[in-house]
Amino acid sequence: MSLLTNDKITEIFCVADEFCKEYSQVIKENRTLSITDGKRDRNRQHEMSDSEIITILILYHFGTFKNFKQYLSISKLILFSAPLKSEISNYKATM
């Protein structure tokens, strides 16, 4: 985790965010093709965006952690620090 700078983490987030936007658009266009068996889809609001979750998983695979729990305990200090959080907020605001 020490090899990744805040700029690199922000760049990974931006790429993941662009992917999620394009993927959501494709899913919306092809919504009629899915079979729901008459069941309602759940549309609860998420606490984290898909791009934030993808970023966390990508960064986990860059590290050499024994398990995901160990990674989360260390990454909370880095990923949710004030400077990085403000960079991501600024990026979201420009969208």
ChimeraX commands (.cxc) that place a marker at each C-alpha (Angstrom):
marker #1 position 0.00,0.00,0.00 radius 0.5
marker #1 position 2.95,2.33,0.54 radius 0.5
marker #1 position 3.75,2.38,-3.20 radius 0.5
marker #1 position 0.43,4.02,-4.04 radius 0.5
marker #1 position 0.27,7.77,-3.66 radius 0.5
marker #1 position -2.90,9.78,-3.15 radius 0.5
marker #1 position -2.69,10.87,-6.78 radius 0.5
marker #1 position -2.57,7.26,-7.97 radius 0.5
marker #1 position -5.49,6.28,-5.73 radius 0.5
marker #1 position -7.49,9.23,-7.07 radius 0.5
marker #1 position -6.64,8.19,-10.63 radius 0.5
marker #1 position -7.83,4.62,-9.94 radius 0.5
marker #1 position -11.06,6.02,-8.50 radius 0.5
marker #1 position -11.60,8.21,-11.58 radius 0.5
marker #1 position -11.12,5.27,-13.95 radius 0.5
marker #1 position -13.49,3.12,-11.87 radius 0.5
marker #1 position -16.05,5.93,-11.79 radius 0.5
marker #1 position -15.95,6.34,-15.59 radius 0.5
marker #1 position -16.36,2.58,-15.99 radius 0.5
marker #1 position -19.36,2.54,-13.63 radius 0.5
marker #1 position -21.04,5.38,-15.52 radius 0.5
marker #1 position -20.65,3.62,-18.86 radius 0.5
marker #1 position -21.74,0.29,-17.38 radius 0.5
marker #1 position -24.85,1.86,-15.82 radius 0.5
marker #1 position -25.78,3.35,-19.18 radius 0.5
marker #1 position -25.46,-0.02,-20.93 radius 0.5
marker #1 position -27.54,-1.70,-18.22 radius 0.5
marker #1 position -30.28,0.95,-18.55 radius 0.5
marker #1 position -30.37,0.48,-22.34 radius 0.5
marker #1 position -30.63,-3.30,-22.04 radius 0.5
marker #1 position -33.00,-3.36,-19.07 radius 0.5
marker #1 position -35.80,-4.83,-21.18 radius 0.5
marker #1 position -33.67,-7.88,-21.98 radius 0.5
marker #1 position -33.42,-9.00,-18.35 radius 0.5
marker #1 position -35.83,-11.54,-16.94 radius 0.5
marker #1 position -37.13,-10.63,-13.49 radius 0.5
marker #1 position -39.71,-13.42,-13.02 radius 0.5
marker #1 position -42.19,-10.81,-11.83 radius 0.5
marker #1 position -40.10,-9.91,-8.78 radius 0.5
marker #1 position -39.44,-6.31,-7.88 radius 0.5
marker #1 position -35.90,-5.01,-7.95 radius 0.5
marker #1 position -34.53,-3.47,-4.78 radius 0.5
marker #1 position -33.63,0.17,-5.23 radius 0.5
marker #1 position -32.29,1.19,-1.84 radius 0.5
marker #1 position -29.74,3.98,-1.73 radius 0.5
marker #1 position -26.19,2.78,-1.17 radius 0.5
marker #1 position -23.88,4.29,1.42 radius 0.5
marker #1 position -20.94,3.95,-0.97 radius 0.5
marker #1 position -20.92,4.32,-4.72 radius 0.5
marker #1 position -20.01,1.41,-6.95 radius 0.5
marker #1 position -16.81,3.19,-7.98 radius 0.5
marker #1 position -15.74,3.56,-4.34 radius 0.5
marker #1 position -16.27,-0.16,-3.74 radius 0.5
marker #1 position -14.37,-1.08,-6.91 radius 0.5
marker #1 position -11.50,1.21,-5.89 radius 0.5
marker #1 position -11.24,-0.46,-2.49 radius 0.5
marker #1 position -11.16,-3.92,-4.11 radius 0.5
marker #1 position -8.51,-2.88,-6.65 radius 0.5
marker #1 position -6.32,-1.45,-3.91 radius 0.5
marker #1 position -6.76,-4.63,-1.87 radius 0.5
marker #1 position -5.36,-6.69,-4.74 radius 0.5
marker #1 position -2.35,-4.37,-5.01 radius 0.5
marker #1 position -1.40,-5.11,-1.40 radius 0.5
marker #1 position 0.09,-8.17,0.25 radius 0.5
marker #1 position -2.47,-8.69,2.97 radius 0.5
marker #1 position -3.42,-12.05,4.45 radius 0.5
marker #1 position -7.14,-11.31,4.34 radius 0.5
marker #1 position -9.62,-8.54,3.60 radius 0.5
marker #1 position -10.25,-7.79,7.28 radius 0.5
marker #1 position -6.57,-6.97,7.84 radius 0.5
marker #1 position -6.59,-4.76,4.75 radius 0.5
marker #1 position -9.66,-2.83,5.90 radius 0.5
marker #1 position -8.22,-2.15,9.34 radius 0.5
marker #1 position -5.12,-0.57,7.77 radius 0.5
marker #1 position -6.78,1.08,4.78 radius 0.5
marker #1 position -9.35,3.00,6.82 radius 0.5
marker #1 position -6.52,5.22,8.00 radius 0.5
marker #1 position -5.32,5.85,4.44 radius 0.5
marker #1 position -8.40,5.77,2.23 radius 0.5
marker #1 position -10.65,7.78,4.47 radius 0.5
marker #1 position -8.11,10.43,5.41 radius 0.5
marker #1 position -9.16,14.06,5.00 radius 0.5
marker #1 position -6.89,14.98,2.03 radius 0.5
marker #1 position -7.89,12.00,-0.10 radius 0.5
marker #1 position -11.55,12.34,0.82 radius 0.5
marker #1 position -11.52,15.99,-0.26 radius 0.5
marker #1 position -9.87,15.11,-3.61 radius 0.5
marker #1 position -12.57,12.54,-4.35 radius 0.5
marker #1 position -15.30,14.95,-3.25 radius 0.5
marker #1 position -13.88,17.60,-5.59 radius 0.5
marker #1 position -13.90,15.09,-8.44 radius 0.5
marker #1 position -17.51,14.15,-7.76 radius 0.5
marker #1 position -18.50,17.82,-7.61 radius 0.5
marker #1 position -17.13,18.47,-11.09 radius 0.5
marker #1 position -19.28,15.72,-12.59 radius 0.5
marker link #1:1,2 radius 0.2
marker link #1:2,3 radius 0.2
marker link #1:3,4 radius 0.2
marker link #1:4,5 radius 0.2
marker link #1:5,6 radius 0.2
marker link #1:6,7 radius 0.2
marker link #1:7,8 radius 0.2
marker link #1:8,9 radius 0.2
marker link #1:9,10 radius 0.2
marker link #1:10,11 radius 0.2
marker link #1:11,12 radius 0.2
marker link #1:12,13 radius 0.2
marker link #1:13,14 radius 0.2
marker link #1:14,15 radius 0.2
marker link #1:15,16 radius 0.2
marker link #1:16,17 radius 0.2
marker link #1:17,18 radius 0.2
marker link #1:18,19 radius 0.2
marker link #1:19,20 radius 0.2
marker link #1:20,21 radius 0.2
marker link #1:21,22 radius 0.2
marker link #1:22,23 radius 0.2
marker link #1:23,24 radius 0.2
marker link #1:24,25 radius 0.2
marker link #1:25,26 radius 0.2
marker link #1:26,27 radius 0.2
marker link #1:27,28 radius 0.2
marker link #1:28,29 radius 0.2
marker link #1:29,30 radius 0.2
marker link #1:30,31 radius 0.2
marker link #1:31,32 radius 0.2
marker link #1:32,33 radius 0.2
marker link #1:33,34 radius 0.2
marker link #1:34,35 radius 0.2
marker link #1:35,36 radius 0.2
marker link #1:36,37 radius 0.2
marker link #1:37,38 radius 0.2
marker link #1:38,39 radius 0.2
marker link #1:39,40 radius 0.2
marker link #1:40,41 radius 0.2
marker link #1:41,42 radius 0.2
marker link #1:42,43 radius 0.2
marker link #1:43,44 radius 0.2
marker link #1:44,45 radius 0.2
marker link #1:45,46 radius 0.2
marker link #1:46,47 radius 0.2
marker link #1:47,48 radius 0.2
marker link #1:48,49 radius 0.2
marker link #1:49,50 radius 0.2
marker link #1:50,51 radius 0.2
marker link #1:51,52 radius 0.2
marker link #1:52,53 radius 0.2
marker link #1:53,54 radius 0.2
marker link #1:54,55 radius 0.2
marker link #1:55,56 radius 0.2
marker link #1:56,57 radius 0.2
marker link #1:57,58 radius 0.2
marker link #1:58,59 radius 0.2
marker link #1:59,60 radius 0.2
marker link #1:60,61 radius 0.2
marker link #1:61,62 radius 0.2
marker link #1:62,63 radius 0.2
marker link #1:63,64 radius 0.2
marker link #1:64,65 radius 0.2
marker link #1:65,66 radius 0.2
marker link #1:66,67 radius 0.2
marker link #1:67,68 radius 0.2
marker link #1:68,69 radius 0.2
marker link #1:69,70 radius 0.2
marker link #1:70,71 radius 0.2
marker link #1:71,72 radius 0.2
marker link #1:72,73 radius 0.2
marker link #1:73,74 radius 0.2
marker link #1:74,75 radius 0.2
marker link #1:75,76 radius 0.2
marker link #1:76,77 radius 0.2
marker link #1:77,78 radius 0.2
marker link #1:78,79 radius 0.2
marker link #1:79,80 radius 0.2
marker link #1:80,81 radius 0.2
marker link #1:81,82 radius 0.2
marker link #1:82,83 radius 0.2
marker link #1:83,84 radius 0.2
marker link #1:84,85 radius 0.2
marker link #1:85,86 radius 0.2
marker link #1:86,87 radius 0.2
marker link #1:87,88 radius 0.2
marker link #1:88,89 radius 0.2
marker link #1:89,90 radius 0.2
marker link #1:90,91 radius 0.2
marker link #1:91,92 radius 0.2
marker link #1:92,93 radius 0.2
marker link #1:93,94 radius 0.2
marker link #1:94,95 radius 0.2
view
